[in-house]
Amino acid sequence: MNTLKAIELKRRGIAAIEEALAFGPVHILKHDRPTAVVVSEAEYQLLIRKKAGRKNLAALDWIRDYQPTGKRTKADIDKQISEERSAWE
């Protein structure tokens, strides 16, 4: 992660950000915690265009495009749901 401490930003100003942006988005750290992210104008415009393109994305489209990251199978999930439902009775 490309980081810049707030104290360094105060000390060096915009030059510190410009140097860090050469390596990608800059995470500004305050008390060693990320508090903001600075991106280049080109990257910001790309994000805005992507967001505008997704504005009308229906829930069904989102579900269809979702890429799961877990390791449970559909059968495992169905079994867990079935067990939970039987506990309701």
N, C-alpha and C positions, 0 to 999 in steps of 0.2 A: 504494500500500500504506500503510495506517494504521500508523505505527510509534511506538514509545516507547523511548527509550534507558534501559537499566537504571539508569544514574546518575540520570536524572530520576525514575525510579520510586523509587529510594532516597531522593531528596531530598524529593519531594512526596507519596509514598505513594499510597494508594488514590484520592485525588482526581485524580491524573494519569490513572489508568486510567478512572475514571468519565467524565472529560471526553473522553478518546479514544474510548471506546465509543459516544459519540454519533455517530461517523462509521463505525461498523462494527467488525469484529474488529480487535484491537490486536496487532501483532507486536512482541514485546519484543526489543530489540537489545542484544546484549552484544558488545563489541568490533566494532561495526558489522555483526554477523551475526545473523539471526533465530534466537532460541533457544527461544521459546515464543510461543503465541498465546492471547490472552484473548478470550473471547466472552461475550456477555450470557447470563443464565440462560435466557431464551426461546430464543435461538439454540442453546444447548447442548441443551435439551430436544428441539428439532426434529431436531438431529443424532442424538440417541439414538433417537428414534422411527424415523428413516430407517434407521439401522443395524439396529434390531430387525426392521424390515420386510424387510431384505435378507439377514437371517441365513440363511435357507433357500434363497437364490437358487442354483440349480444352475448348473454351468459352462455348460451349453448355453444357458440363459437369458441368462447374461452375454454369451456370444458373439453371440447373436441380437440383443441390445440394444446391442452395441458400435457406436459411431459412429467409423469410421476418420478419421484426420486427415491421412494421407499422400496422395500424389498418384499412386502406382503403381496400375495397373489389375490386375484379377485375372489377365489374360493375362500381364502383366509378371512377376507373382509366380510364376505357373505355369512360365514360361520359366526364371526363375532357379532354381527348385527342380529342374527337369529338368536344367539344366546342372550343378548341384551333384551331383545323383545320378549323372550320367554320369561325373563326375570320381572317384567312389568306386571305380569298377570298374577 
